[in-house]
């Protein structure tokens, strides 16, 4: 909402320009989410108490753990509703609601929240810890993951790879010479791009063709030209041979293209204009997976990217759900991981930083940083009430939603394989359950006193607060390690 004040009224009121900056809106979204959580939290908690929406603590086979946790019986649950609602309000105020990545992330937040809500609701009706059947919950997660994968395969989000970098020009001297020859030929193929250049740049190309500042100015102007839907005219390219991707795009209705499609088409046309001078851009980058630590290593997935996305969503949501067993543990760890991906979203949204760090440039991810900041604020606000001794639990409504969003942010920033590092604590918690179950079935012996791992340390005598804070420290260390891997490229 506030973004549109900048969009439509900044010409009349220059102060509104500040609302166009993503960093300002991210800060505003985080502060708004935090304050809304603090203001609405007591009312939501009281509402849950009035309707007796409280946690059921079953007497587990480990009696010592039941003794530690039985006092939590009746504590309001379903608090994840507070996280989701306050995040949505904050985004409504501060975000650009037409941004594709923002809409995708918000949809996953809500849909996974619905799956968790259904699970919590059934638990409350039955007055038991068993909610949705494992098959029903898994089916809900599968459906969300399948929808997300299908959307991403059919709607590429990584058109930023089409923008020109300095290294994409094979020979700058010859390229500038070509530009000099075509600046007065606006109907020629390369001339269609040159005609969009500002007059100052045309003068620089004539007078200082080999200067580094001239080359930087050319690259910036070409990237701006890539966004121009008027560069392409059929008469200019009618006799040019284009590759399959460009031919397929030209066969469609060009006038209906989104910005990403226009950028992609113009890049392909630029490559066709001077094929010996412009390096071909990576095709189908949206279904390729980058490997942390390697700047040019991409794993092509093709249609298999859909099940890959599905595994990420199901695995991450279940891992966060398993971690949600102590006051504030899953909330704090999620806030840390989401904070890391919010920083990554900002990095990949900038052409200069993504080029320097050899990560995929995703222009629309700037709004994903606003989304992450809003969730960061609401998560911290919820932690205010969820810290030990907890006044409210997030329930599956919150844990599945946060887990789903965490996986989605990894996918939308094209940092899928960085997720196990960013969410290292969740991986450890999930592995402890897998190892415990596997060991018991194969050897009839347990590895841990109880799984997930946080209960093991509780039964060893660590206080709940000590376990939570130490696990937060581990989560923070993993998040910092993940950011450090950027420089390794």
LOSE-338704 format. One line per 10 residues: their letters; for each residue z, y, x of N, C-alpha, C. Coordinates in steps of 0.1 Angstrom, whole numbers. Layout:
N
a) Z,Y,X,Z,Y,X,Z,Y,X | ...
***
This chain:
489
xxxxxxxxxx) 0,-12,8,0,0,0,0,13,9 | 9,13,18,10,25,27,-2,26,36 | -8,14,40,-20,14,48,-31,22,41 | -32,21,28,-43,28,21,-41,43,20 | -29,47,22,-27,62,23,-34,67,36 | -33,60,46,-40,63,59,-55,62,57 | -59,52,50,-73,49,48,-80,60,40 | -74,65,30,-81,74,20,-76,89,21 | -64,92,27,-60,105,27,-57,111,41 | -60,104,52,-57,109,65,-66,121,69
xxxxxxxxxx) -77,122,63,-86,134,65,-79,147,60 | -72,146,50,-65,157,44,-51,159,50 | -44,148,53,-31,149,59,-31,141,71 | -33,147,83,-34,140,95,-22,132,99 | -11,135,94,2,127,97,1,113,92 | -8,111,82,-9,97,76,-17,88,86 | -23,94,96,-30,85,106,-21,75,112 | -8,78,113,1,69,120,3,56,112 | 0,56,99,1,44,91,-11,35,93 | -21,40,100,-32,31,104,-30,22,116
xxxxxxxxxx) -19,26,124,-16,18,136,-9,5,132 | -14,-6,138,-7,-19,135,7,-20,140 | 9,-14,151,23,-15,157,33,-7,148 | 29,4,143,38,12,134,40,4,121 | 30,-2,115,32,-9,103,39,-22,105 | 38,-28,117,45,-40,120,60,-37,121 | 63,-26,128,77,-21,128,83,-18,115 | 75,-11,106,79,-8,93,81,-20,85 | 72,-30,86,74,-43,78,86,-50,82 | 89,-51,95,101,-58,100,114,-51,95
xxxxxxxxxx) 114,-38,96,126,-30,91,128,-32,76 | 117,-31,69,117,-32,54,122,-46,50 | 116,-56,56,120,-70,53,135,-72,56 | 140,-67,67,154,-69,71,163,-62,60 | 160,-49,57,168,-42,48,168,-47,34 | 156,-52,29,155,-58,16,164,-71,15 | 164,-79,26,172,-91,27,187,-87,26 | 191,-77,33,205,-73,32,209,-68,18 | 199,-60,12,202,-55,-1,202,-65,-13 | 192,-74,-12,190,-84,-23,198,-97,-20
xxxxxxxxxx) 202,-99,-8,209,-111,-5,221,-114,-13 | 231,-105,-14,243,-107,-22,239,-110,-37 | 229,-103,-42,225,-106,-56,219,-119,-58 | 211,-123,-49,205,-137,-50,216,-148,-48 | 225,-146,-39,235,-156,-37,244,-157,-50 | 247,-145,-56,255,-145,-68,248,-152,-79 | 235,-150,-80,226,-156,-90,227,-171,-89 | 225,-176,-76,225,-190,-74,239,-196,-77 | 250,-189,-74,263,-194,-78,265,-195,-93 | 260,-184,-100,262,-184,-114,255,-196,-121
xxxxxxxxxx) 244,-199,-116,236,-210,-121,239,-224,-115 | 250,-223,-106,255,-236,-100,244,-243,-92 | 236,-234,-85,225,-240,-76,232,-242,-62 | 240,-252,-61,247,-254,-48,243,-267,-41 | 246,-268,-28,242,-279,-20,251,-291,-23 | 245,-303,-25,252,-315,-27,254,-322,-13 | 266,-325,-9,269,-331,3,272,-346,1 | 263,-355,4,266,-369,1,274,-375,12 | 282,-385,9,290,-392,19,281,-401,27 | 278,-397,39,269,-405,47,275,-417,53
xxxxxxxxxx) 267,-425,59,272,-437,66,281,-433,78 | 279,-421,83,287,-416,94,298,-408,88 | 310,-414,87,321,-407,80,326,-395,87 | 326,-395,100,330,-383,108,322,-371,105 | 309,-373,103,300,-362,100,303,-356,86 | 306,-366,76,309,-361,63,322,-353,63 | 331,-357,71,344,-349,72,341,-335,77 | 332,-334,87,328,-321,92,321,-312,82 | 313,-318,73,304,-310,65,309,-310,50 | 319,-317,46,322,-318,32,326,-305,25
xxxxxxxxxx) 331,-296,34,335,-283,29,323,-274,24 | 311,-278,29,299,-270,25,294,-274,11 | 300,-284,5,295,-287,-8,296,-276,-18 | 286,-273,-26,286,-262,-35,281,-249,-30 | 278,-248,-17,273,-236,-11,259,-234,-17 | 256,-222,-22,242,-219,-28,231,-224,-19 | 221,-230,-24,209,-234,-17,197,-228,-23 | 185,-231,-19,173,-225,-24,171,-211,-19 | 179,-207,-8,178,-193,-3,165,-190,3 | 156,-200,5,143,-197,10,135,-188,1
xxxxxxxxxx) 139,-188,-12,133,-179,-21,134,-164,-17 | 146,-161,-12,149,-147,-7,140,-144,5 | 137,-153,14,128,-151,25,114,-148,20 | 109,-156,11,96,-155,7,94,-142,-1 | 103,-139,-11,101,-127,-19,102,-115,-11 | 112,-113,-2,113,-101,6,101,-99,15 | 96,-111,20,84,-110,29,72,-105,21 | 70,-110,9,59,-105,1,60,-90,-3 | 72,-86,-6,74,-72,-9,71,-63,3 | 76,-67,15,73,-60,27,58,-59,30
xxxxxxxxxx) 51,-70,29,37,-71,31,29,-62,21 | 34,-62,9,27,-54,-1,28,-39,3 | 39,-35,9,41,-21,13,33,-17,26 | 33,-26,35,28,-22,49,15,-28,54 | 10,-39,47,-2,-46,53,-15,-42,46 | -26,-45,53,-39,-44,47,-42,-56,39 | -42,-55,26,-43,-67,18,-56,-74,17 | -66,-68,24,-80,-74,24,-82,-82,36 | -72,-83,45,-74,-90,58,-73,-105,55 | -84,-112,60,-85,-127,57,-73,-134,63
xxxxxxxxxx) -69,-132,75,-59,-139,82,-45,-137,75 | -43,-125,71,-31,-122,63,-30,-130,50 | -41,-130,43,-42,-137,31,-40,-152,33 | -45,-158,43,-44,-172,46,-29,-175,49 | -23,-167,58,-9,-170,62,0,-168,50 | -2,-158,42,6,-156,30,5,-167,20 | -7,-172,18,-10,-183,9,-2,-196,14 | -2,-199,27,5,-210,32,20,-208,30 | 25,-196,32,39,-193,30,44,-197,16 | 36,-192,6,39,-194,-8,37,-209,-12
xxxxxxxxxx) 26,-215,-8,23,-229,-12,33,-239,-7 | 37,-237,6,47,-246,12,60,-243,6 | 63,-231,2,75,-227,-5,76,-234,-18 | 65,-235,-25,65,-242,-38,68,-256,-37 | 62,-263,-27,65,-277,-24,80,-279,-22 | 86,-270,-13,100,-271,-10,109,-268,-22 | 104,-258,-30,112,-255,-43,112,-266,-52 | 101,-273,-54,101,-285,-63,111,-296,-58 | 112,-298,-45,121,-307,-39,135,-303,-41 | 138,-290,-39,152,-285,-41,156,-286,-56
xxxxxxxxxx) 147,-283,-65,149,-283,-79,153,-297,-84 | 146,-307,-79,148,-320,-83,162,-325,-78 | 165,-321,-66,178,-325,-60,190,-319,-68 | 188,-307,-73,198,-300,-81,200,-307,-95 | 189,-310,-101,189,-317,-114,196,-330,-113 | 193,-337,-102,199,-351,-101,213,-350,-95 | 217,-339,-90,230,-337,-83,231,-347,-71 | 220,-348,-64,219,-358,-53,210,-352,-42 | 211,-358,-30,203,-353,-19,188,-357,-19 | 185,-366,-28,172,-371,-29,164,-363,-39
xxxxxxxxxx) 154,-356,-34,145,-348,-43,132,-354,-46 | 121,-347,-42,108,-353,-43,108,-366,-35 | 100,-376,-40,98,-388,-32,91,-384,-19 | 93,-393,-9,86,-390,3,71,-389,2 | 66,-397,-7,51,-397,-10,47,-384,-16 | 55,-379,-26,51,-367,-33,52,-355,-24 | 63,-354,-16,64,-343,-7,53,-343,4 | 50,-355,9,40,-356,19,26,-352,13 | 24,-356,1,11,-353,-6,10,-338,-7 | 21,-331,-11,20,-316,-12,17,-310,2
xxxxxxxxxx) 23,-315,12,20,-309,26,6,-312,30 | 1,-324,27,-13,-328,30,-22,-319,23 | -20,-316,10,-29,-308,2,-30,-294,8 | -18,-288,12,-19,-275,18,-26,-275,31 | -24,-285,40,-30,-286,52,-45,-288,51 | -49,-296,41,-63,-299,38,-70,-286,34 | -64,-279,25,-70,-266,20,-72,-256,32 | -61,-255,40,-62,-246,51,-73,-250,61 | -74,-263,64,-84,-268,73,-98,-265,68 | -100,-267,55,-113,-265,49,-117,-250,49
xxxxxxxxxx) -107,-242,46,-110,-227,46,-114,-222,60 | -107,-227,70,-110,-223,84,-123,-228,90 | -127,-240,86,-140,-245,90,-151,-238,84 | -150,-234,71,-161,-227,64,-160,-212,65 | -149,-206,70,-148,-192,72,-143,-189,86 | -152,-189,96,-149,-187,110,-140,-174,112 | -129,-175,119,-120,-164,122,-122,-158,136 | -130,-165,144,-131,-161,158,-144,-154,162 | -148,-145,153,-161,-138,156,-159,-128,168 | -146,-126,173,-144,-118,184,-150,-123,197
xxxxxxxxxx) -153,-136,197,-160,-141,209,-174,-136,210 | -179,-130,199,-193,-124,200,-193,-110,206 | -182,-104,208,-182,-91,215,-185,-93,229 | -191,-83,235,-196,-83,249,-185,-80,259 | -183,-89,269,-174,-86,280,-183,-83,292 | -176,-78,302,-183,-74,314,-191,-86,320 | -184,-97,320,-190,-109,326,-202,-115,318 | -203,-111,306,-214,-116,298,-228,-111,302 | -228,-100,310,-241,-95,315,-244,-101,329 | -254,-108,330,-257,-116,342,-261,-107,354
xxxxxxxxxx) -268,-96,351,-273,-86,361,-272,-72,355 | -262,-65,359,-260,-52,353,-271,-42,357 | -275,-43,369,-286,-33,374,-298,-35,366 | -303,-47,364,-315,-50,356,-313,-46,341 | -300,-49,336,-298,-46,322,-298,-31,319 | -292,-23,328,-292,-9,326,-307,-3,327 | -315,-10,336,-329,-6,337,-336,-8,324 | -333,-20,318,-339,-23,305,-335,-13,294 | -323,-8,294,-318,2,285,-325,15,287 | -327,19,300,-335,31,303,-349,31,297
xxxxxxxxxx) -355,19,298,-369,18,293,-370,18,278 | -360,15,271,-361,13,256,-353,24,249 | -347,34,255,-339,44,248,-348,52,239 | -361,54,242,-370,62,233,-379,53,225 | -375,40,223,-383,31,215,-374,24,205 | -370,32,195,-360,28,185,-364,16,176 | -377,13,176,-382,2,168,-383,-11,175 | -380,-10,189,-380,-22,197,-367,-30,195 | -367,-42,199,-355,-50,196,-342,-44,203 | -343,-42,216,-332,-37,224,-330,-22,219
xxxxxxxxxx) -341,-15,216,-340,-1,212,-331,0,199 | -331,-10,191,-323,-9,179,-308,-7,182 | -304,-13,193,-290,-12,198,-288,2,205 | -298,5,213,-297,18,221,-296,30,212 | -303,30,201,-303,42,192,-290,45,186 | -280,35,187,-267,38,181,-258,45,192 | -263,45,205,-255,51,215,-253,66,213 | -242,71,217,-240,86,217,-249,93,227 | -252,105,225,-261,112,234,-256,113,248 | -242,114,250,-236,115,263,-239,103,271
xxxxxxxxxx) -238,91,264,-241,79,271,-255,77,276 | -265,82,267,-279,81,271,-281,89,283 | -274,101,284,-276,109,296,-270,102,308 | -258,96,307,-252,88,318,-262,77,323 | -268,70,313,-277,59,317,-289,65,326 | -293,77,322,-304,83,330,-300,87,343 | -288,94,344,-284,101,356,-275,93,365 | -267,84,360,-257,76,368,-258,61,363 | -269,55,365,-271,41,359,-262,31,365 | -258,32,378,-251,22,385,-236,25,386
xxxxxxxxxx) -231,35,380,-217,39,380,-209,29,371 | -197,25,376,-189,16,368,-184,21,355 | -182,35,354,-178,41,341,-190,40,331 | -202,41,336,-214,40,328,-215,26,322 | -212,16,330,-213,2,325,-202,0,315 | -190,5,317,-179,3,307,-183,10,294 | -189,22,295,-193,29,283,-204,22,275 | -213,16,283,-224,8,277,-218,-4,269 | -208,-11,275,-202,-23,269,-195,-19,256 | -188,-8,256,-180,-3,245,-190,1,233
xxxxxxxxxx) -200,8,237,-210,12,227,-218,0,221 | -221,-9,229,-228,-21,224,-219,-29,214 | -206,-30,218,-197,-37,209,-195,-30,196 | -196,-17,196,-196,-9,184,-208,-11,176 | -220,-12,183,-232,-15,177,-233,-28,170 | -226,-38,176,-225,-51,170,-220,-51,156 | -211,-41,153,-205,-41,140,-214,-33,130 | -225,-28,134,-234,-19,126,-244,-28,118 | -243,-28,105,-252,-37,97,-266,-32,97 | -269,-19,102,-282,-14,102,-290,-16,114
xxxxxxxxxx) -284,-23,124,-291,-27,136,-303,-36,133 | -301,-46,124,-311,-55,121,-321,-50,111 | -334,-50,114,-345,-48,105,-355,-59,107 | -360,-64,97,-369,-76,98,-381,-73,107 | -387,-61,106,-399,-58,114,-397,-59,129 | -385,-56,134,-382,-56,148,-381,-70,154 | -377,-80,146,-374,-93,151,-384,-103,144 | -394,-99,138,-403,-108,130,-411,-117,140 | -414,-112,152,-422,-121,161,-413,-127,172 | -400,-126,171,-391,-132,181,-386,-145,178
xxxxxxxxxx) -385,-154,188,-380,-167,186,-365,-167,187 | -358,-171,177,-343,-171,177,-338,-186,177 | -325,-188,180,-320,-201,180,-316,-205,166 | -312,-218,164,-309,-223,151,-299,-215,143 | -288,-211,151,-277,-204,144,-282,-191,138 | -290,-183,146,-295,-170,142,-305,-172,130 | -314,-182,131,-323,-185,121,-317,-188,108 | -306,-196,108,-299,-200,96,-292,-187,90 | -287,-178,98,-281,-166,93,-291,-157,87 | -303,-156,93,-313,-147,88,-319,-152,75
xxxxxxxxxx) -318,-165,73,-323,-171,61,-314,-167,49 | -302,-163,52,-293,-160,41,-295,-145,37 | -287,-140,28,-287,-126,23,-279,-118,33 | -286,-111,42,-278,-104,53,-270,-93,47 | -274,-87,36,-267,-76,30,-254,-80,25 | -251,-93,23,-238,-97,17,-228,-102,28 | -232,-100,41,-224,-105,52,-211,-97,53 | -200,-105,57,-188,-98,61,-189,-93,75 | -179,-85,79,-180,-79,92,-182,-89,103 | -175,-100,103,-176,-111,113,-190,-117,114
xxxxxxxxxx) -196,-118,102,-210,-124,102,-220,-114,108 | -218,-101,105,-226,-90,111,-225,-90,126 | -213,-91,131,-210,-91,145,-217,-103,152 | -216,-114,146,-221,-126,151,-237,-126,152 | -243,-121,141,-257,-120,140,-262,-111,150 | -256,-99,151,-261,-89,161,-260,-94,175 | -249,-101,178,-248,-107,192,-259,-117,195 | -262,-125,185,-273,-135,187,-287,-127,189 | -288,-117,181,-301,-109,183,-301,-102,196 | -290,-97,201,-289,-91,214,-293,-101,225
xxxxxxxxxx) -288,-113,224,-291,-124,233,-306,-127,233 | -312,-127,221,-326,-130,220,-335,-119,226 | -329,-107,225,-337,-95,230,-339,-96,245 | -328,-99,253,-329,-100,267,-322,-113,272 | -328,-125,269,-321,-138,271,-318,-140,286 | -325,-134,295,-322,-137,309,-311,-128,314 | -307,-118,306,-297,-108,311,-283,-110,304 | -283,-115,292,-271,-117,284,-267,-131,283 | -255,-135,287,-251,-148,287,-248,-153,272 | -253,-165,268,-251,-169,255,-236,-171,252
xxxxxxxxxx) -232,-166,240,-218,-167,236,-215,-181,231 | -202,-184,231,-198,-198,227,-200,-200,212 | -206,-211,209,-209,-214,195,-198,-222,189 | -195,-219,176,-185,-227,168,-172,-227,175 | -168,-215,180,-155,-214,186,-143,-216,177 | -146,-214,164,-135,-216,154,-131,-230,152 | -139,-240,156,-135,-254,156,-133,-260,169 | -131,-251,179,-128,-256,193,-113,-252,196 | -107,-260,204,-93,-258,207,-91,-256,222 | -85,-245,225,-83,-241,240,-71,-249,245
xxxxxxxxxx) -72,-252,258,-61,-259,265,-53,-249,273 | -40,-247,270,-31,-238,278,-32,-240,293 | -34,-229,300,-34,-230,315,-48,-231,320 | -58,-233,312,-72,-234,316,-81,-223,308 | -87,-215,315,-94,-203,309,-107,-207,302 | -114,-218,307,-127,-222,302,-127,-235,295 | -116,-242,294,-116,-256,289,-113,-255,274 | -124,-259,266,-123,-260,252,-126,-274,247 | -119,-278,237,-121,-292,231,-128,-290,218 | -141,-294,217,-149,-293,205,-144,-303,194
xxxxxxxxxx) -140,-298,183,-135,-307,172,-145,-309,161 | -153,-299,158,-162,-301,147,-155,-302,134 | -160,-312,125,-153,-314,112,-140,-320,114 | -137,-326,126,-124,-332,128,-113,-321,129 | -117,-309,130,-107,-298,130,-99,-298,117 | -104,-302,106,-97,-303,94,-85,-312,95 | -87,-325,98,-75,-333,100,-65,-329,111 | -71,-322,121,-62,-316,132,-53,-306,126 | -59,-297,118,-50,-287,111,-40,-293,102 | -44,-303,95,-35,-311,86,-23,-316,94
xxxxxxxxxx) -26,-322,105,-15,-328,113,-5,-317,118 | -11,-305,122,-2,-294,126,7,-290,115 | 2,-288,103,9,-282,92,20,-292,87 | 16,-305,86,26,-315,82,37,-317,92 | 33,-318,105,42,-320,116,52,-309,117 | 47,-296,117,56,-285,119,65,-283,108 | 60,-284,96,69,-282,84,80,-292,84 | 77,-305,87,87,-315,87,97,-313,99 | 92,-309,110,101,-306,122,111,-296,119 | 107,-285,113,116,-274,109,126,-279,98
xxxxxxxxxx) 121,-287,89,129,-293,79,140,-301,84 | 137,-309,95,147,-318,101,157,-310,109 | 153,-298,114,162,-290,122,172,-283,113 | 169,-281,100,178,-274,91,189,-282,87 | 199,-284,96,211,-292,93,224,-285,96 | 224,-274,103,236,-266,107,234,-252,102 | 245,-245,100,244,-231,96,236,-222,106 | 225,-217,102,218,-207,110,209,-214,120 | 209,-227,122,202,-233,133,186,-231,131 | 181,-236,120,167,-236,117,162,-221,116
xxxxxxxxxx) 170,-213,109,167,-199,107,165,-192,120 | 175,-193,129,174,-186,142,163,-191,151 | 161,-204,151,151,-210,159,137,-206,154 | 136,-205,141,123,-201,135,120,-187,138 | 130,-178,137,128,-164,140,123,-162,155 | 129,-170,164,125,-169,178,110,-174,180 | 106,-185,173,93,-190,175,83,-181,168 | 86,-175,156,77,-166,149,76,-153,157 | 87,-149,164,86,-137,172,76,-139,183 | 76,-151,189,66,-154,200,52,-154,195
xxxxxxxxxx) 49,-159,183,36,-159,178,31,-146,173 | 41,-138,169,38,-124,165,33,-116,177 | 40,-118,188,35,-112,201,21,-117,205 | 19,-130,203,6,-136,206,-5,-130,197 | -2,-128,184,-11,-123,175,-16,-109,179 | -6,-101,184,-10,-88,188,-19,-88,201 | -16,-98,210,-23,-99,222,-38,-103,219 | -40,-113,211,-53,-118,208,-61,-108,199 | -54,-98,193,-61,-88,185,-67,-77,193 | -64,-76,206,-68,-66,214,-79,-71,224
xxxxxxxxxx) -90,-64,224,-102,-69,232,-98,-68,247 | -91,-58,251,-87,-56,266,-77,-67,270 | -67,-69,263,-57,-79,267,-62,-93,266 | -69,-96,255,-75,-110,254,-85,-113,265 | -93,-103,269,-102,-105,280,-95,-107,293 | -85,-99,295,-77,-100,308,-70,-113,309 | -64,-118,298,-56,-131,298,-65,-143,295 | -78,-141,293,-87,-153,290,-82,-160,277 | -79,-153,267,-76,-159,254,-86,-155,244 | -88,-162,233,-98,-159,223,-95,-146,216
xxxxxxxxxx) -105,-137,216,-103,-124,209,-105,-126,194 | -95,-122,187,-95,-123,172,-91,-110,166 | -101,-101,164,-98,-87,159,-89,-87,147 | -91,-96,137,-83,-95,125,-69,-100,126 | -66,-105,138,-52,-110,141,-42,-98,141 | -47,-86,142,-38,-75,143,-29,-74,130 | -35,-78,119,-27,-79,106,-18,-91,106 | -21,-101,114,-12,-113,115,0,-109,122 | -1,-99,131,11,-94,138,20,-86,128 | 14,-79,118,22,-73,107,29,-84,99
xxxxxxxxxx) 22,-94,96,28,-105,88,39,-111,95 | 37,-114,108,48,-120,116,60,-111,117 | 58,-98,119,69,-89,120,77,-88,107 | 70,-89,95,77,-89,82,85,-101,81 | 80,-113,85,88,-125,84,99,-125,94 | 97,-119,105,108,-117,115,120,-110,109 | 116,-98,102,127,-90,96,134,-97,85 | 127,-104,77,133,-111,66,141,-123,71 | 136,-130,81,144,-141,87,157,-136,93 | 157,-125,100,169,-120,105,179,-115,94
xxxxxxxxxx) 173,-110,84,181,-106,72,188,-118,65 | 180,-129,64,185,-141,58,196,-147,67 | 194,-146,81,204,-151,90,217,-144,89 | 217,-132,84,229,-124,82,239,-132,72 | 233,-139,63,241,-146,53,241,-161,56 | 232,-166,64,231,-180,67,239,-184,80 | 244,-174,87,252,-177,99,265,-183,95 | 271,-191,104,283,-198,102,295,-189,99 | 303,-191,89,301,-201,78,291,-196,68 | 281,-204,65,270,-200,57,274,-196,43
xxxxxxxxxx) 268,-185,38,270,-182,24,259,-187,15 | 248,-191,22,236,-196,15,228,-205,24 | 222,-215,19,213,-224,27,198,-221,23 | 189,-222,32,175,-219,28,169,-231,20 | 174,-243,22,169,-254,14,155,-258,19 | 149,-267,13,135,-271,16,125,-259,13 | 129,-251,3,121,-240,-1,118,-231,12 | 128,-229,20,127,-221,32,122,-228,44 | 127,-240,46,123,-248,58,109,-252,58 | 104,-257,47,89,-261,46,80,-248,47
xxxxxxxxxx) 85,-237,41,77,-225,42,76,-220,56 | 87,-219,63,88,-214,76,80,-223,86 | 82,-236,84,74,-246,92,59,-245,90 | 55,-244,78,41,-242,75,35,-230,81 | 43,-219,80,38,-206,86,37,-206,101 | 47,-213,107,47,-214,122,34,-221,126 | 31,-232,120,19,-240,123,6,-231,120 | 7,-224,109,-5,-216,106,-7,-204,116 | 3,-198,121,2,-187,131,-4,-193,144 | 0,-205,147,-5,-211,159,-20,-214,158
xxxxxxxxxx) -24,-218,146,-39,-220,143,-47,-208,142 | -41,-197,136,-49,-185,134,-50,-177,147 | -41,-179,156,-42,-172,169,-50,-180,179 | -54,-192,175,-62,-201,183,-53,-206,195 | -41,-208,192,-31,-213,203,-25,-226,198 | -33,-235,192,-28,-247,186,-20,-255,196 | -25,-257,208,-18,-266,218,-6,-259,224 | -4,-246,222,8,-239,227,19,-241,217 | 17,-246,205,27,-248,195,38,-257,200 | 36,-268,206,47,-277,210,56,-270,221
xxxxxxxxxx) 51,-260,228,59,-253,237,67,-242,230 | 60,-234,222,67,-223,214,78,-229,205 | 75,-240,198,84,-247,190,90,-259,196 | 93,-258,209,98,-270,217,111,-276,211 | 120,-267,206,132,-272,200,129,-281,188 | 120,-277,179,116,-285,167,110,-298,172 | 102,-298,182,96,-311,188,107,-320,192 | 117,-315,199,128,-323,204,136,-329,192 | 139,-321,182,146,-326,170,138,-337,163 | 125,-335,161,117,-345,154,116,-358,163
xxxxxxxxxx) 114,-356,176,114,-368,184,126,-376,184 | 138,-369,183,151,-376,183,151,-386,170 | 146,-381,159,145,-389,147,136,-401,149 | 124,-398,154,114,-409,156,119,-420,166 | 126,-415,177,131,-425,186,143,-433,181 | 151,-426,173,163,-433,167,158,-443,157 | 149,-440,148,144,-450,138,136,-461,145 | 128,-458,155,120,-468,162,130,-478,169 | 140,-472,176,149,-481,184,157,-490,174 | 161,-484,163,169,-493,154,161,-504,148
xxxxxxxxxx) 148,-501,145,140,-511,139,135,-522,149 | 133,-518,161,128,-527,171,140,-535,178 | 151,-527,181,162,-534,189,175,-535,181 | 175,-529,169,187,-529,161,198,-521,168 | 194,-512,176,204,-503,183,200,-489,182 | 210,-480,182,208,-466,181,208,-460,195 | 200,-449,197,200,-442,210,210,-431,209 | 211,-424,198,220,-413,196,231,-417,185 | 242,-410,186,252,-412,176,247,-410,162 | 238,-400,161,231,-397,148,219,-388,151
xxxxxxxxxx) 209,-390,143,197,-381,144,196,-373,131 | 190,-361,132,185,-354,143,195,-350,154 | 191,-346,165,198,-344,177,211,-335,175 | 210,-325,167,221,-316,166,234,-323,160 | 232,-333,152,243,-341,147,249,-350,158 | 241,-354,167,246,-362,178,256,-354,186 | 253,-341,189,263,-333,196,275,-329,188 | 273,-328,175,285,-326,167,295,-337,168 | 289,-349,167,298,-361,167,303,-364,181 | 298,-357,192,303,-358,205,315,-348,207
xxxxxxxxxx) 317,-340,197,329,-331,197,325,-316,199 | 312,-313,200,308,-299,200,311,-292,187 | 315,-280,187,317,-273,174,303,-269,169 | 302,-267,156,290,-264,149,284,-251,155 | 292,-241,158,287,-228,163,282,-230,177 | 289,-239,185,284,-241,199,270,-248,199 | 269,-258,190,256,-265,189,245,-255,186 | 248,-247,176,237,-238,171,233,-228,181 | 243,-221,188,240,-211,198,233,-218,210 | 237,-229,214,230,-236,226,216,-240,222
xxxxxxxxxx) 214,-244,210,200,-248,206,192,-235,204 | 198,-224,200,190,-211,200,186,-208,214 | 195,-210,224,191,-207,238,179,-215,242 | 180,-228,239,168,-237,242,156,-232,235 | 156,-228,223,145,-223,215,139,-210,222 | 148,-202,227,144,-189,233,137,-192,247 | 142,-202,254,136,-205,267,122,-211,265 | 120,-219,254,107,-225,252,97,-214,248 | 102,-204,240,93,-193,236,89,-185,248 | 98,-182,257,95,-175,269,85,-182,278
xxxxxxxxx) 87,-195,279,78,-204,287,64,-203,281 | 63,-203,268,50,-203,261,42,-190,265 | 50,-178,265,43,-166,268,40,-165,283 | 47,-172,291,44,-172,306,31,-180,308 | 28,-190,300,16,-197,302,3,-189,301 | 4,-178,294,-8,-169,293,-13,-165,306 | -4,-162,315,-8,-157,328,-14,-168,337 | -10,-180,334,-16,-191,342,-31,-193,341 | -37,-187,330,-51,-188,328,-58,-179,338
***
